[in-house]
Amino acid sequence: MSALPSKYIPVEYSVVGVAAFLLAALRHNDTVSMLWDRVKHDARVRTFDRFANALTILFAGRVIMMEKGVLRVDAGSEPSL
């Protein structure tokens, strides 16, 4: 598994691509389990390891955070209009 896309790994199948997909799939009041149940059948995600690695990138980059067991997009990372 590659974190970054390469000549042989398309963006959508890299961990960064999966992280972008998870961010787009994240809904209001989602827990980790709820998000996993919704995306686990997608070919881009495939395994829980890939799912966990993508969430780790989002947490490490402070794009998402967890509040009382619920995943939230970090308000500091949202673009302002």
PDB file of N, CA, C and O in Angstrom:
ATOM      1  N   MET A   1       0.845  -1.172   0.000  1.00  0.00           N
ATOM      2  CA  MET A   1       0.000   0.000   0.000  1.00  0.00           C
ATOM      3  C   MET A   1       0.889   1.234   0.000  1.00  0.00           C
ATOM      4  O   MET A   1       1.877   1.308   0.730  1.00  0.00           O
ATOM      5  N   SER A   2       0.528   2.179  -0.815  1.00  0.00           N
ATOM      6  CA  SER A   2       1.306   3.402  -0.937  1.00  0.00           C
ATOM      7  C   SER A   2       0.498   4.589  -0.433  1.00  0.00           C
ATOM      8  O   SER A   2      -0.689   4.721  -0.731  1.00  0.00           O
ATOM      9  N   ALA A   3       1.154   5.443   0.330  1.00  0.00           N
ATOM     10  CA  ALA A   3       0.476   6.637   0.834  1.00  0.00           C
ATOM     11  C   ALA A   3       0.248   7.639  -0.287  1.00  0.00           C
ATOM     12  O   ALA A   3      -0.753   8.356  -0.304  1.00  0.00           O
ATOM     13  N   LEU A   4       1.188   7.676  -1.220  1.00  0.00           N
ATOM     14  CA  LEU A   4       1.097   8.625  -2.317  1.00  0.00           C
ATOM     15  C   LEU A   4       0.881   7.904  -3.640  1.00  0.00           C
ATOM     16  O   LEU A   4       1.284   6.751  -3.796  1.00  0.00           O
ATOM     17  N   PRO A   5       0.245   8.581  -4.590  1.00  0.00           N
ATOM     18  CA  PRO A   5       0.069   7.963  -5.907  1.00  0.00           C
ATOM     19  C   PRO A   5       1.418   7.817  -6.601  1.00  0.00           C
ATOM     20  O   PRO A   5       2.366   8.540  -6.293  1.00  0.00           O
ATOM     21  N   SER A   6       1.494   6.904  -7.511  1.00  0.00           N
ATOM     22  CA  SER A   6       2.725   6.687  -8.265  1.00  0.00           C
ATOM     23  C   SER A   6       2.360   6.326  -9.701  1.00  0.00           C
ATOM     24  O   SER A   6       1.204   6.414 -10.115  1.00  0.00           O
ATOM     25  N   LYS A   7       3.361   5.928 -10.426  1.00  0.00           N
ATOM     26  CA  LYS A   7       3.153   5.502 -11.805  1.00  0.00           C
ATOM     27  C   LYS A   7       2.206   4.306 -11.878  1.00  0.00           C
ATOM     28  O   LYS A   7       1.466   4.148 -12.849  1.00  0.00           O
ATOM     29  N   TYR A   8       2.236   3.474 -10.852  1.00  0.00           N
ATOM     30  CA  TYR A   8       1.452   2.236 -10.842  1.00  0.00           C
ATOM     31  C   TYR A   8       0.215   2.302  -9.950  1.00  0.00           C
ATOM     32  O   TYR A   8      -0.658   1.438 -10.041  1.00  0.00           O
ATOM     33  N   ILE A   9       0.131   3.308  -9.098  1.00  0.00           N
ATOM     34  CA  ILE A   9      -0.996   3.434  -8.162  1.00  0.00           C
ATOM     35  C   ILE A   9      -1.736   4.735  -8.449  1.00  0.00           C
ATOM     36  O   ILE A   9      -1.194   5.816  -8.221  1.00  0.00           O
ATOM     37  N   PRO A  10      -2.971   4.643  -8.948  1.00  0.00           N
ATOM     38  CA  PRO A  10      -3.756   5.851  -9.216  1.00  0.00           C
ATOM     39  C   PRO A  10      -4.065   6.605  -7.922  1.00  0.00           C
ATOM     40  O   PRO A  10      -4.064   6.018  -6.840  1.00  0.00           O
ATOM     41  N   VAL A  11      -4.323   7.881  -8.038  1.00  0.00           N
ATOM     42  CA  VAL A  11      -4.591   8.727  -6.876  1.00  0.00           C
ATOM     43  C   VAL A  11      -5.700   8.144  -6.006  1.00  0.00           C
ATOM     44  O   VAL A  11      -5.554   8.089  -4.785  1.00  0.00           O
ATOM     45  N   GLU A  12      -6.789   7.714  -6.599  1.00  0.00           N
ATOM     46  CA  GLU A  12      -7.943   7.256  -5.822  1.00  0.00           C
ATOM     47  C   GLU A  12      -7.662   5.982  -5.021  1.00  0.00           C
ATOM     48  O   GLU A  12      -8.403   5.669  -4.090  1.00  0.00           O
ATOM     49  N   TYR A  13      -6.610   5.247  -5.367  1.00  0.00           N
ATOM     50  CA  TYR A  13      -6.272   4.024  -4.637  1.00  0.00           C
ATOM     51  C   TYR A  13      -5.101   4.219  -3.667  1.00  0.00           C
ATOM     52  O   TYR A  13      -4.741   3.290  -2.944  1.00  0.00           O
ATOM     53  N   SER A  14      -4.512   5.403  -3.644  1.00  0.00           N
ATOM     54  CA  SER A  14      -3.467   5.700  -2.664  1.00  0.00           C
ATOM     55  C   SER A  14      -4.149   6.063  -1.345  1.00  0.00           C
ATOM     56  O   SER A  14      -5.346   6.347  -1.317  1.00  0.00           O
ATOM     57  N   VAL A  15      -3.393   6.052  -0.271  1.00  0.00           N
ATOM     58  CA  VAL A  15      -3.972   6.380   1.035  1.00  0.00           C
ATOM     59  C   VAL A  15      -4.460   7.826   1.049  1.00  0.00           C
ATOM     60  O   VAL A  15      -5.483   8.130   1.662  1.00  0.00           O
ATOM     61  N   VAL A  16      -3.741   8.710   0.384  1.00  0.00           N
ATOM     62  CA  VAL A  16      -4.175  10.107   0.295  1.00  0.00           C
ATOM     63  C   VAL A  16      -5.504  10.205  -0.462  1.00  0.00           C
ATOM     64  O   VAL A  16      -6.378  10.983  -0.082  1.00  0.00           O
ATOM     65  N   GLY A  17      -5.653   9.434  -1.510  1.00  0.00           N
ATOM     66  CA  GLY A  17      -6.911   9.413  -2.256  1.00  0.00           C
ATOM     67  C   GLY A  17      -8.054   8.845  -1.447  1.00  0.00           C
ATOM     68  O   GLY A  17      -9.178   9.344  -1.512  1.00  0.00           O
ATOM     69  N   VAL A  18      -7.772   7.795  -0.678  1.00  0.00           N
ATOM     70  CA  VAL A  18      -8.796   7.214   0.203  1.00  0.00           C
ATOM     71  C   VAL A  18      -9.182   8.225   1.283  1.00  0.00           C
ATOM     72  O   VAL A  18     -10.354   8.327   1.646  1.00  0.00           O
ATOM     73  N   ALA A  19      -8.206   8.967   1.794  1.00  0.00           N
ATOM     74  CA  ALA A  19      -8.495   9.993   2.804  1.00  0.00           C
ATOM     75  C   ALA A  19      -9.436  11.058   2.236  1.00  0.00           C
ATOM     76  O   ALA A  19     -10.365  11.498   2.914  1.00  0.00           O
ATOM     77  N   ALA A  20      -9.193  11.465   1.000  1.00  0.00           N
ATOM     78  CA  ALA A  20     -10.072  12.440   0.347  1.00  0.00           C
ATOM     79  C   ALA A  20     -11.477  11.870   0.168  1.00  0.00           C
ATOM     80  O   ALA A  20     -12.470  12.570   0.363  1.00  0.00           O
ATOM     81  N   PHE A  21     -11.548  10.594  -0.207  1.00  0.00           N
ATOM     82  CA  PHE A  21     -12.844   9.930  -0.357  1.00  0.00           C
ATOM     83  C   PHE A  21     -13.585   9.876   0.983  1.00  0.00           C
ATOM     84  O   PHE A  21     -14.788  10.134   1.034  1.00  0.00           O
ATOM     85  N   LEU A  22     -12.877   9.544   2.061  1.00  0.00           N
ATOM     86  CA  LEU A  22     -13.510   9.484   3.389  1.00  0.00           C
ATOM     87  C   LEU A  22     -13.998  10.858   3.820  1.00  0.00           C
ATOM     88  O   LEU A  22     -15.081  10.985   4.391  1.00  0.00           O
ATOM     89  N   LEU A  23     -13.216  11.866   3.552  1.00  0.00           N
ATOM     90  CA  LEU A  23     -13.632  13.222   3.905  1.00  0.00           C
ATOM     91  C   LEU A  23     -14.910  13.606   3.174  1.00  0.00           C
ATOM     92  O   LEU A  23     -15.790  14.242   3.755  1.00  0.00           O
ATOM     93  N   ALA A  24     -15.017  13.230   1.922  1.00  0.00           N
ATOM     94  CA  ALA A  24     -16.226  13.518   1.144  1.00  0.00           C
ATOM     95  C   ALA A  24     -17.410  12.679   1.625  1.00  0.00           C
ATOM     96  O   ALA A  24     -18.556  13.122   1.543  1.00  0.00           O
ATOM     97  N   ALA A  25     -17.144  11.481   2.124  1.00  0.00           N
ATOM     98  CA  ALA A  25     -18.214  10.584   2.574  1.00  0.00           C
ATOM     99  C   ALA A  25     -18.669  10.875   3.997  1.00  0.00           C
ATOM    100  O   ALA A  25     -19.722  10.397   4.419  1.00  0.00           O
ATOM    101  N   LEU A  26     -17.888  11.652   4.741  1.00  0.00           N
ATOM    102  CA  LEU A  26     -18.201  11.935   6.138  1.00  0.00           C
ATOM    103  C   LEU A  26     -19.483  12.761   6.259  1.00  0.00           C
ATOM    104  O   LEU A  26     -19.634  13.799   5.615  1.00  0.00           O
ATOM    105  N   ARG A  27     -20.386  12.284   7.085  1.00  0.00           N
ATOM    106  CA  ARG A  27     -21.658  12.975   7.318  1.00  0.00           C
ATOM    107  C   ARG A  27     -21.711  13.504   8.744  1.00  0.00           C
ATOM    108  O   ARG A  27     -20.918  13.115   9.601  1.00  0.00           O
ATOM    109  N   HIS A  28     -22.643  14.377   8.971  1.00  0.00           N
ATOM    110  CA  HIS A  28     -22.848  14.943  10.297  1.00  0.00           C
ATOM    111  C   HIS A  28     -23.171  13.823  11.290  1.00  0.00           C
ATOM    112  O   HIS A  28     -23.992  12.955  10.994  1.00  0.00           O
ATOM    113  N   ASN A  29     -22.545  13.833  12.444  1.00  0.00           N
ATOM    114  CA  ASN A  29     -22.750  12.862  13.533  1.00  0.00           C
ATOM    115  C   ASN A  29     -22.280  11.451  13.203  1.00  0.00           C
ATOM    116  O   ASN A  29     -22.786  10.493  13.787  1.00  0.00           O
ATOM    117  N   ASP A  30     -21.335  11.295  12.293  1.00  0.00           N
ATOM    118  CA  ASP A  30     -20.769   9.984  11.986  1.00  0.00           C
ATOM    119  C   ASP A  30     -19.758   9.566  13.048  1.00  0.00           C
ATOM    120  O   ASP A  30     -18.937  10.369  13.492  1.00  0.00           O
ATOM    121  N   THR A  31     -19.829   8.317  13.442  1.00  0.00           N
ATOM    122  CA  THR A  31     -18.772   7.728  14.257  1.00  0.00           C
ATOM    123  C   THR A  31     -17.840   6.981  13.309  1.00  0.00           C
ATOM    124  O   THR A  31     -18.132   6.846  12.121  1.00  0.00           O
ATOM    125  N   VAL A  32     -16.724   6.498  13.836  1.00  0.00           N
ATOM    126  CA  VAL A  32     -15.802   5.726  13.001  1.00  0.00           C
ATOM    127  C   VAL A  32     -16.516   4.492  12.459  1.00  0.00           C
ATOM    128  O   VAL A  32     -16.369   4.152  11.285  1.00  0.00           O
ATOM    129  N   SER A  33     -17.287   3.822  13.313  1.00  0.00           N
ATOM    130  CA  SER A  33     -18.004   2.610  12.887  1.00  0.00           C
ATOM    131  C   SER A  33     -19.039   2.896  11.813  1.00  0.00           C
ATOM    132  O   SER A  33     -19.187   2.126  10.864  1.00  0.00           O
ATOM    133  N   MET A  34     -19.750   3.995  11.960  1.00  0.00           N
ATOM    134  CA  MET A  34     -20.767   4.342  10.961  1.00  0.00           C
ATOM    135  C   MET A  34     -20.120   4.640   9.610  1.00  0.00           C
ATOM    136  O   MET A  34     -20.618   4.212   8.569  1.00  0.00           O
ATOM    137  N   LEU A  35     -19.010   5.374   9.635  1.00  0.00           N
ATOM    138  CA  LEU A  35     -18.310   5.682   8.395  1.00  0.00           C
ATOM    139  C   LEU A  35     -17.762   4.409   7.754  1.00  0.00           C
ATOM    140  O   LEU A  35     -17.877   4.224   6.542  1.00  0.00           O
ATOM    141  N   TRP A  36     -17.163   3.528   8.568  1.00  0.00           N
ATOM    142  CA  TRP A  36     -16.634   2.259   8.063  1.00  0.00           C
ATOM    143  C   TRP A  36     -17.741   1.434   7.419  1.00  0.00           C
ATOM    144  O   TRP A  36     -17.555   0.902   6.325  1.00  0.00           O
ATOM    145  N   ASP A  37     -18.893   1.319   8.083  1.00  0.00           N
ATOM    146  CA  ASP A  37     -19.996   0.529   7.540  1.00  0.00           C
ATOM    147  C   ASP A  37     -20.466   1.063   6.186  1.00  0.00           C
ATOM    148  O   ASP A  37     -20.878   0.289   5.321  1.00  0.00           O
ATOM    149  N   ARG A  38     -20.406   2.373   6.003  1.00  0.00           N
ATOM    150  CA  ARG A  38     -20.871   2.964   4.757  1.00  0.00           C
ATOM    151  C   ARG A  38     -19.859   2.818   3.617  1.00  0.00           C
ATOM    152  O   ARG A  38     -20.259   2.691   2.460  1.00  0.00           O
ATOM    153  N   VAL A  39     -18.551   2.833   3.922  1.00  0.00           N
ATOM    154  CA  VAL A  39     -17.549   2.858   2.850  1.00  0.00           C
ATOM    155  C   VAL A  39     -16.798   1.544   2.645  1.00  0.00           C
ATOM    156  O   VAL A  39     -16.022   1.433   1.696  1.00  0.00           O
ATOM    157  N   LYS A  40     -17.003   0.558   3.496  1.00  0.00           N
ATOM    158  CA  LYS A  40     -16.186  -0.664   3.432  1.00  0.00           C
ATOM    159  C   LYS A  40     -16.361  -1.463   2.143  1.00  0.00           C
ATOM    160  O   LYS A  40     -15.491  -2.262   1.799  1.00  0.00           O
ATOM    161  N   HIS A  41     -17.440  -1.272   1.441  1.00  0.00           N
ATOM    162  CA  HIS A  41     -17.670  -2.033   0.212  1.00  0.00           C
ATOM    163  C   HIS A  41     -17.122  -1.328  -1.032  1.00  0.00           C
ATOM    164  O   HIS A  41     -17.167  -1.876  -2.133  1.00  0.00           O
ATOM    165  N   ASP A  42     -16.610  -0.121  -0.849  1.00  0.00           N
ATOM    166  CA  ASP A  42     -16.034   0.615  -1.973  1.00  0.00           C
ATOM    167  C   ASP A  42     -14.669   0.019  -2.339  1.00  0.00           C
ATOM    168  O   ASP A  42     -13.872  -0.291  -1.453  1.00  0.00           O
ATOM    169  N   ALA A  43     -14.405  -0.138  -3.609  1.00  0.00           N
ATOM    170  CA  ALA A  43     -13.154  -0.757  -4.075  1.00  0.00           C
ATOM    171  C   ALA A  43     -11.922   0.045  -3.673  1.00  0.00           C
ATOM    172  O   ALA A  43     -10.838  -0.518  -3.526  1.00  0.00           O
ATOM    173  N   ARG A  44     -12.082   1.359  -3.493  1.00  0.00           N
ATOM    174  CA  ARG A  44     -10.937   2.185  -3.102  1.00  0.00           C
ATOM    175  C   ARG A  44     -10.504   1.905  -1.672  1.00  0.00           C
ATOM    176  O   ARG A  44      -9.315   1.981  -1.360  1.00  0.00           O
ATOM    177  N   VAL A  45     -11.442   1.586  -0.809  1.00  0.00           N
ATOM    178  CA  VAL A  45     -11.136   1.368   0.609  1.00  0.00           C
ATOM    179  C   VAL A  45     -10.654  -0.057   0.842  1.00  0.00           C
ATOM    180  O   VAL A  45      -9.596  -0.260   1.437  1.00  0.00           O
ATOM    181  N   ARG A  46     -11.393  -1.020   0.394  1.00  0.00           N
ATOM    182  CA  ARG A  46     -11.074  -2.451   0.438  1.00  0.00           C
ATOM    183  C   ARG A  46     -10.856  -3.041   1.823  1.00  0.00           C
ATOM    184  O   ARG A  46     -11.549  -3.997   2.172  1.00  0.00           O
ATOM    185  N   THR A  47      -9.931  -2.526   2.635  1.00  0.00           N
ATOM    186  CA  THR A  47      -9.627  -3.156   3.920  1.00  0.00           C
ATOM    187  C   THR A  47      -9.701  -2.137   5.045  1.00  0.00           C
ATOM    188  O   THR A  47      -9.627  -0.929   4.820  1.00  0.00           O
ATOM    189  N   PHE A  48      -9.850  -2.655   6.268  1.00  0.00           N
ATOM    190  CA  PHE A  48      -9.885  -1.761   7.420  1.00  0.00           C
ATOM    191  C   PHE A  48      -8.527  -1.090   7.619  1.00  0.00           C
ATOM    192  O   PHE A  48      -8.473   0.035   8.116  1.00  0.00           O
ATOM    193  N   ASP A  49      -7.443  -1.742   7.249  1.00  0.00           N
ATOM    194  CA  ASP A  49      -6.119  -1.129   7.373  1.00  0.00           C
ATOM    195  C   ASP A  49      -6.016   0.135   6.517  1.00  0.00           C
ATOM    196  O   ASP A  49      -5.503   1.158   6.971  1.00  0.00           O
ATOM    197  N   ARG A  50      -6.497   0.060   5.300  1.00  0.00           N
ATOM    198  CA  ARG A  50      -6.470   1.240   4.427  1.00  0.00           C
ATOM    199  C   ARG A  50      -7.362   2.344   4.989  1.00  0.00           C
ATOM    200  O   ARG A  50      -7.009   3.523   4.952  1.00  0.00           O
ATOM    201  N   PHE A  51      -8.514   1.949   5.503  1.00  0.00           N
ATOM    202  CA  PHE A  51      -9.441   2.894   6.129  1.00  0.00           C
ATOM    203  C   PHE A  51      -8.768   3.581   7.314  1.00  0.00           C
ATOM    204  O   PHE A  51      -8.818   4.805   7.440  1.00  0.00           O
ATOM    205  N   ALA A  52      -8.140   2.788   8.183  1.00  0.00           N
ATOM    206  CA  ALA A  52      -7.481   3.333   9.376  1.00  0.00           C
ATOM    207  C   ALA A  52      -6.304   4.235   9.001  1.00  0.00           C
ATOM    208  O   ALA A  52      -6.109   5.283   9.616  1.00  0.00           O
ATOM    209  N   ASN A  53      -5.525   3.837   8.001  1.00  0.00           N
ATOM    210  CA  ASN A  53      -4.405   4.675   7.563  1.00  0.00           C
ATOM    211  C   ASN A  53      -4.892   6.009   7.000  1.00  0.00           C
ATOM    212  O   ASN A  53      -4.280   7.048   7.249  1.00  0.00           O
ATOM    213  N   ALA A  54      -5.971   5.985   6.257  1.00  0.00           N
ATOM    214  CA  ALA A  54      -6.524   7.228   5.704  1.00  0.00           C
ATOM    215  C   ALA A  54      -7.042   8.129   6.821  1.00  0.00           C
ATOM    216  O   ALA A  54      -6.840   9.343   6.781  1.00  0.00           O
ATOM    217  N   LEU A  55      -7.710   7.544   7.819  1.00  0.00           N
ATOM    218  CA  LEU A  55      -8.169   8.344   8.957  1.00  0.00           C
ATOM    219  C   LEU A  55      -6.986   8.919   9.728  1.00  0.00           C
ATOM    220  O   LEU A  55      -7.048  10.052  10.207  1.00  0.00           O
ATOM    221  N   THR A  56      -5.922   8.152   9.849  1.00  0.00           N
ATOM    222  CA  THR A  56      -4.723   8.628  10.541  1.00  0.00           C
ATOM    223  C   THR A  56      -4.142   9.856   9.849  1.00  0.00           C
ATOM    224  O   THR A  56      -3.732  10.808  10.511  1.00  0.00           O
ATOM    225  N   ILE A  57      -4.108   9.835   8.523  1.00  0.00           N
ATOM    226  CA  ILE A  57      -3.624  11.004   7.781  1.00  0.00           C
ATOM    227  C   ILE A  57      -4.515  12.213   8.048  1.00  0.00           C
ATOM    228  O   ILE A  57      -4.018  13.323   8.235  1.00  0.00           O
ATOM    229  N   LEU A  58      -5.829  12.000   8.066  1.00  0.00           N
ATOM    230  CA  LEU A  58      -6.755  13.107   8.316  1.00  0.00           C
ATOM    231  C   LEU A  58      -6.610  13.651   9.740  1.00  0.00           C
ATOM    232  O   LEU A  58      -6.670  14.863   9.948  1.00  0.00           O
ATOM    233  N   PHE A  59      -6.420  12.763  10.719  1.00  0.00           N
ATOM    234  CA  PHE A  59      -6.205  13.198  12.097  1.00  0.00           C
ATOM    235  C   PHE A  59      -4.870  13.926  12.235  1.00  0.00           C
ATOM    236  O   PHE A  59      -4.803  14.990  12.851  1.00  0.00           O
ATOM    237  N   ALA A  60      -3.810  13.358  11.666  1.00  0.00           N
ATOM    238  CA  ALA A  60      -2.473  13.948  11.783  1.00  0.00           C
ATOM    239  C   ALA A  60      -2.415  15.325  11.126  1.00  0.00           C
ATOM    240  O   ALA A  60      -1.717  16.218  11.605  1.00  0.00           O
ATOM    241  N   GLY A  61      -3.138  15.489  10.048  1.00  0.00           N
ATOM    242  CA  GLY A  61      -3.189  16.771   9.360  1.00  0.00           C
ATOM    243  C   GLY A  61      -4.181  17.733   9.975  1.00  0.00           C
ATOM    244  O   GLY A  61      -4.359  18.846   9.480  1.00  0.00           O
ATOM    245  N   ARG A  62      -4.825  17.320  11.042  1.00  0.00           N
ATOM    246  CA  ARG A  62      -5.837  18.117  11.753  1.00  0.00           C
ATOM    247  C   ARG A  62      -6.975  18.557  10.835  1.00  0.00           C
ATOM    248  O   ARG A  62      -7.527  19.649  10.968  1.00  0.00           O
ATOM    249  N   VAL A  63      -7.298  17.679   9.911  1.00  0.00           N
ATOM    250  CA  VAL A  63      -8.428  17.934   9.021  1.00  0.00           C
ATOM    251  C   VAL A  63      -9.717  17.511   9.721  1.00  0.00           C
ATOM    252  O   VAL A  63     -10.748  18.172   9.598  1.00  0.00           O
ATOM    253  N   ILE A  64      -9.645  16.394  10.460  1.00  0.00           N
ATOM    254  CA  ILE A  64     -10.796  15.943  11.241  1.00  0.00           C
ATOM    255  C   ILE A  64     -10.382  15.793  12.696  1.00  0.00           C
ATOM    256  O   ILE A  64      -9.197  15.698  13.013  1.00  0.00           O
ATOM    257  N   MET A  65     -11.370  15.774  13.565  1.00  0.00           N
ATOM    258  CA  MET A  65     -11.139  15.548  14.981  1.00  0.00           C
ATOM    259  C   MET A  65     -12.296  14.733  15.530  1.00  0.00           C
ATOM    260  O   MET A  65     -13.314  14.558  14.860  1.00  0.00           O
ATOM    261  N   MET A  66     -12.141  14.239  16.737  1.00  0.00           N
ATOM    262  CA  MET A  66     -13.199  13.456  17.349  1.00  0.00           C
ATOM    263  C   MET A  66     -13.712  14.211  18.568  1.00  0.00           C
ATOM    264  O   MET A  66     -12.941  14.645  19.424  1.00  0.00           O
ATOM    265  N   GLU A  67     -15.020  14.355  18.626  1.00  0.00           N
ATOM    266  CA  GLU A  67     -15.682  15.053  19.716  1.00  0.00           C
ATOM    267  C   GLU A  67     -16.750  14.141  20.289  1.00  0.00           C
ATOM    268  O   GLU A  67     -17.771  13.898  19.645  1.00  0.00           O
ATOM    269  N   LYS A  68     -16.525  13.633  21.499  1.00  0.00           N
ATOM    270  CA  LYS A  68     -17.479  12.731  22.161  1.00  0.00           C
ATOM    271  C   LYS A  68     -17.823  11.533  21.275  1.00  0.00           C
ATOM    272  O   LYS A  68     -18.981  11.123  21.203  1.00  0.00           O
ATOM    273  N   GLY A  69     -16.819  10.977  20.604  1.00  0.00           N
ATOM    274  CA  GLY A  69     -17.013   9.789  19.780  1.00  0.00           C
ATOM    275  C   GLY A  69     -17.522  10.058  18.373  1.00  0.00           C
ATOM    276  O   GLY A  69     -17.718   9.122  17.597  1.00  0.00           O
ATOM    277  N   VAL A  70     -17.738  11.321  18.036  1.00  0.00           N
ATOM    278  CA  VAL A  70     -18.262  11.694  16.717  1.00  0.00           C
ATOM    279  C   VAL A  70     -17.154  12.382  15.918  1.00  0.00           C
ATOM    280  O   VAL A  70     -16.462  13.261  16.431  1.00  0.00           O
ATOM    281  N   LEU A  71     -16.994  11.977  14.670  1.00  0.00           N
ATOM    282  CA  LEU A  71     -16.003  12.600  13.792  1.00  0.00           C
ATOM    283  C   LEU A  71     -16.515  13.958  13.323  1.00  0.00           C
ATOM    284  O   LEU A  71     -17.671  14.104  12.928  1.00  0.00           O
ATOM    285  N   ARG A  72     -15.631  14.940  13.376  1.00  0.00           N
ATOM    286  CA  ARG A  72     -15.981  16.289  12.929  1.00  0.00           C
ATOM    287  C   ARG A  72     -14.866  16.829  12.049  1.00  0.00           C
ATOM    288  O   ARG A  72     -13.689  16.545  12.271  1.00  0.00           O
ATOM    289  N   VAL A  73     -15.251  17.610  11.049  1.00  0.00           N
ATOM    290  CA  VAL A  73     -14.259  18.341  10.268  1.00  0.00           C
ATOM    291  C   VAL A  73     -13.796  19.484  11.151  1.00  0.00           C
ATOM    292  O   VAL A  73     -14.617  20.221  11.696  1.00  0.00           O
ATOM    293  N   ASP A  74     -12.480  19.637  11.297  1.00  0.00           N
ATOM    294  CA  ASP A  74     -11.918  20.673  12.154  1.00  0.00           C
ATOM    295  C   ASP A  74     -12.291  22.032  11.595  1.00  0.00           C
ATOM    296  O   ASP A  74     -12.046  22.315  10.423  1.00  0.00           O
ATOM    297  N   ALA A  75     -12.886  22.877  12.436  1.00  0.00           N
ATOM    298  CA  ALA A  75     -13.356  24.191  11.996  1.00  0.00           C
ATOM    299  C   ALA A  75     -12.208  25.051  11.463  1.00  0.00           C
ATOM    300  O   ALA A  75     -12.426  25.897  10.596  1.00  0.00           O
ATOM    301  N   GLY A  76     -11.002  24.849  11.964  1.00  0.00           N
ATOM    302  CA  GLY A  76      -9.854  25.610  11.500  1.00  0.00           C
ATOM    303  C   GLY A  76      -9.417  25.250  10.092  1.00  0.00           C
ATOM    304  O   GLY A  76      -8.718  26.029   9.443  1.00  0.00           O
ATOM    305  N   SER A  77      -9.821  24.073   9.608  1.00  0.00           N
ATOM    306  CA  SER A  77      -9.399  23.631   8.282  1.00  0.00           C
ATOM    307  C   SER A  77     -10.460  23.906   7.216  1.00  0.00           C
ATOM    308  O   SER A  77     -10.208  23.700   6.029  1.00  0.00           O
ATOM    309  N   GLU A  78     -11.622  24.359   7.618  1.00  0.00           N
ATOM    310  CA  GLU A  78     -12.682  24.643   6.637  1.00  0.00           C
ATOM    311  C   GLU A  78     -12.405  25.983   5.965  1.00  0.00           C
ATOM    312  O   GLU A  78     -12.049  26.948   6.641  1.00  0.00           O
ATOM    313  N   PRO A  79     -12.562  26.055   4.661  1.00  0.00           N
ATOM    314  CA  PRO A  79     -12.353  27.334   3.987  1.00  0.00           C
ATOM    315  C   PRO A  79     -13.469  28.315   4.348  1.00  0.00           C
ATOM    316  O   PRO A  79     -14.636  27.933   4.437  1.00  0.00           O
ATOM    317  N   SER A  80     -13.108  29.563   4.551  1.00  0.00           N
ATOM    318  CA  SER A  80     -14.122  30.571   4.886  1.00  0.00           C
ATOM    319  C   SER A  80     -14.498  31.330   3.617  1.00  0.00           C
ATOM    320  O   SER A  80     -13.670  31.536   2.730  1.00  0.00           O
ATOM    321  N   LEU A  81     -15.738  31.734   3.552  1.00  0.00           N
ATOM    322  CA  LEU A  81     -16.226  32.463   2.372  1.00  0.00           C
ATOM    323  C   LEU A  81     -16.272  33.935   2.639  1.00  0.00           C
ATOM    324  O   LEU A  81     -16.657  34.710   1.763  1.00  0.00           O
TER     325      LEU A  81
END
